[in-house]
């Protein structure tokens, strides 16, 4: 098995899933629901800051976004080659 994400990323993703479920299930319990929301915010802020400073190619936030020229090339040039 190839580990693409390291431990902090895997833990933050798992916690994010857990607290989204907690927030969903506790919508009638305001205090728990609100606390889960703040924890989700903290996890997302951690993941963004970690994604900006990490050296791992797969965890960098810059690897998730493409420039407009790459998007246009993919849609119009590469897409036309596959469709032909």
N, C-alpha and C positions, 0 to 999 in steps of 0.2 A: 504494500500500500504506500502510495506517495503522499506525504504530508505537505500540502500546499500552504495551508494556514498554520501559524504557530499557536501556542497555547492561549495567549491573551485574546486573539481573535476568535478562537473556538469558544472560549468561556463567555466572551461578550455576546456572541451570537446566541449561545444557549440561554443565557440569562435574559436576553431580549425576547426570545420566544416565550420563556416562562412568564415574564412579567406582562407581556401582552395578553396572554391567556388569563393571568390573574386579574388584570384590569377589565377584561371582557366579562369574566365571571362575577366580579364584585361591583358591578355598576350600581347596585342598590345600596351598597355599603360605602358611603361617601369617603370616609377617612382612608380605608384600605385602597379604594379605587384611585384616590388622589395621590396617595403615597406611591402606588405602582406607576402612575404617570410621571412623577418626579424621578423615580428610579430609571424609567425608560429614557427620559431626557438625559440623565447623567450617563447612561450607557451609550447613547448616540453621540454625545459630546466626547466621551472617551474614544469611541471608534473613529470619529473624525480627526481628533488630535493625534491618535496613534497612526492613522493612515497618512497623515502629513509628515510624520517623522520616521517612519519605519524604512528600513533598507530592503526589505523583502519585495521583490518585483510584483508578486501577486497580491500583496496587501496594500500597496500604495494607492491612494485615491486617484492619482493621475492615470493609473492603468484602467480605470473604469470609464473614462471620458475620451471621446474622440474629437478631433478638430473638425470644423465644418468642411474643410477640403476632403478629409478622409471619408466623411459621411456621404458627400456628393459623389466621390469616386466610387464608393461601394454601391450606391443606389443606381447610378447611371452608367458607369463603365463596367464594373464587375458584374452587376445584375444583368446587363444586356448580354454579356458573354455567356452567362449560364442559361439565359432564356432562348438563345439562338440555337 
